[in-house]
């Protein structure tokens, strides 16, 4: 739900800026800028996308996982979509996704936010009377020594009635 609110507010702010700046610089200039950024974005995506795909293929042939190339490709697609959307705020963010140094800063910021969110939402589950129950996250200061006790049913055994 918060992401939907963020997207709605971003879109609203983008259109407010578009109409505000458009009323100052004129309709023709605004249309030229919006269409121009769209065409430039498509050209940059095509150029950067081909080189990113070539680097990913090279890393896969070397037996490595092209994780950085996949993130770069996702940022290029996101930046291209923002450049195609009409608006000056979306164009600025789209251009930031296409510039390599700015893209790396955005990825570091998103990684940091993602790690913060992931560590805040850790849960531990344990078996209780009603099945698996969620309990609040506790520090791992309690270490369990020795074997873990439990029961198992082998798939090879015949099921028995009680």
C-alpha positions as CSV (number, residue, x, y, z in Angstrom):
1,X,0.0,0.0,0.0
2,X,2.8,2.5,0.7
3,X,4.3,1.9,-2.7
4,X,0.9,2.7,-4.3
5,X,0.7,5.9,-2.4
6,X,4.3,6.8,-3.4
7,X,3.6,6.2,-7.1
8,X,0.4,8.2,-6.9
9,X,2.1,11.2,-5.2
10,X,5.1,11.0,-7.6
11,X,2.8,11.0,-10.6
12,X,0.8,13.9,-9.3
13,X,3.9,15.9,-8.5
14,X,5.3,15.1,-12.0
15,X,2.2,16.4,-13.7
16,X,2.1,19.5,-11.5
17,X,5.7,20.3,-12.5
18,X,5.0,19.5,-16.2
19,X,2.0,21.9,-16.3
20,X,3.8,24.6,-14.2
21,X,7.0,24.6,-16.3
22,X,4.9,24.1,-19.5
23,X,2.9,27.3,-18.8
24,X,6.1,29.2,-18.4
25,X,8.0,28.0,-21.4
26,X,5.1,27.3,-23.8
27,X,3.3,24.3,-25.3
28,X,5.6,23.8,-28.3
29,X,8.8,23.9,-26.2
30,X,7.3,21.5,-23.6
31,X,6.3,19.0,-26.3
32,X,9.7,19.2,-27.9
33,X,11.4,18.6,-24.5
34,X,9.1,15.7,-23.6
35,X,9.4,14.0,-27.0
36,X,13.1,14.7,-27.2
37,X,13.8,13.1,-23.8
38,X,11.8,10.1,-24.9
39,X,13.8,9.6,-28.1
40,X,17.1,10.2,-26.3
41,X,16.1,7.7,-23.7
42,X,15.3,5.1,-26.3
43,X,18.6,5.6,-28.0
44,X,20.6,5.4,-24.7
45,X,18.7,2.3,-23.6
46,X,19.4,0.5,-26.9
47,X,23.1,1.4,-26.8
48,X,23.6,0.6,-23.1
49,X,21.3,-2.5,-23.3
50,X,23.4,-4.1,-26.0
51,X,26.7,-3.5,-24.2
52,X,25.2,-4.8,-20.9
53,X,23.9,-7.9,-22.6
54,X,27.3,-8.5,-24.1
55,X,29.0,-8.2,-20.7
56,X,26.4,-10.5,-19.2
57,X,27.0,-13.1,-21.9
58,X,30.8,-12.8,-21.4
59,X,30.5,-13.4,-17.7
60,X,28.2,-16.4,-18.2
61,X,30.7,-17.9,-20.6
62,X,33.4,-17.5,-17.9
63,X,31.2,-19.4,-15.5
64,X,30.2,-16.4,-13.4
65,X,26.8,-15.1,-12.4
66,X,26.1,-11.8,-14.1
67,X,24.4,-10.2,-11.1
68,X,25.7,-6.7,-11.6
69,X,24.7,-6.8,-15.3
70,X,21.2,-7.9,-14.3
71,X,20.9,-5.0,-11.9
72,X,22.2,-2.7,-14.6
73,X,19.7,-4.0,-17.1
74,X,16.8,-3.5,-14.6
75,X,17.9,0.0,-14.0
76,X,18.1,0.7,-17.7
77,X,14.6,-0.6,-18.3
78,X,13.3,1.4,-15.3
79,X,15.1,4.5,-16.6
80,X,13.7,4.1,-20.1
81,X,10.2,3.7,-18.8
82,X,10.6,6.9,-16.8
83,X,12.0,8.7,-19.8
84,X,9.0,7.6,-21.9
85,X,6.6,9.0,-19.3
86,X,5.6,12.6,-19.9
87,X,7.0,14.8,-17.1
88,X,10.2,16.6,-16.0
89,X,10.5,14.8,-12.7
90,X,10.3,11.4,-14.3
91,X,12.7,12.5,-17.0
92,X,15.3,13.6,-14.3
93,X,15.0,10.3,-12.5
94,X,15.1,8.4,-15.8
95,X,18.3,10.1,-16.8
96,X,19.8,9.4,-13.4
97,X,19.1,5.7,-14.1
98,X,21.0,5.9,-17.4
99,X,24.1,7.6,-16.2
100,X,26.5,5.0,-14.9
101,X,27.8,6.8,-11.8
102,X,24.3,8.0,-10.8
103,X,23.0,4.5,-11.4
104,X,25.6,3.0,-9.0
105,X,24.6,5.5,-6.3
106,X,20.9,4.6,-6.8
107,X,21.7,0.9,-6.6
108,X,23.7,1.4,-3.4
109,X,20.8,3.5,-1.9
110,X,18.2,0.8,-2.8
111,X,20.4,-2.0,-1.5
112,X,20.8,-0.1,1.8
113,X,17.1,0.5,2.1
114,X,16.4,-3.2,1.1
115,X,18.8,-4.5,3.7
116,X,17.3,-2.2,6.4
117,X,13.8,-3.5,5.5
118,X,14.9,-7.1,5.3
119,X,16.6,-7.1,8.7
120,X,13.6,-5.3,10.3
121,X,11.1,-8.0,9.1
122,X,12.9,-11.2,10.3
123,X,10.6,-13.7,12.1
124,X,11.2,-16.9,13.9
125,X,8.8,-19.8,13.7
126,X,8.4,-22.7,16.2
127,X,6.2,-25.6,16.6
128,X,3.3,-25.1,19.0
129,X,0.0,-26.7,19.9
130,X,-1.7,-25.3,16.9
131,X,1.1,-26.0,14.4
132,X,3.8,-23.6,13.4
133,X,3.5,-20.3,15.2
134,X,5.3,-17.1,14.6
135,X,7.2,-15.6,17.6
136,X,9.0,-12.3,17.8
137,X,12.6,-12.1,16.5
138,X,15.1,-12.8,19.3
139,X,18.8,-12.5,19.2
140,X,20.8,-15.6,18.5
141,X,22.4,-15.5,21.9
142,X,20.8,-18.8,22.9
143,X,22.8,-21.5,21.2
144,X,21.6,-25.0,21.2
145,X,24.2,-27.6,22.1
146,X,23.8,-31.2,21.1
147,X,21.4,-32.9,18.8
148,X,18.0,-31.6,17.8
149,X,15.2,-33.9,18.9
150,X,12.2,-34.6,16.6
151,X,10.2,-37.2,14.8
152,X,10.1,-38.1,11.2
153,X,8.2,-40.4,8.9
154,X,10.0,-42.3,6.2
155,X,8.4,-42.4,2.8
156,X,9.4,-46.1,2.6
157,X,7.5,-47.1,5.7
158,X,3.9,-48.2,5.6
159,X,1.5,-45.8,7.2
160,X,0.2,-47.2,10.5
161,X,-3.2,-46.5,12.1
162,X,-3.3,-45.6,15.7
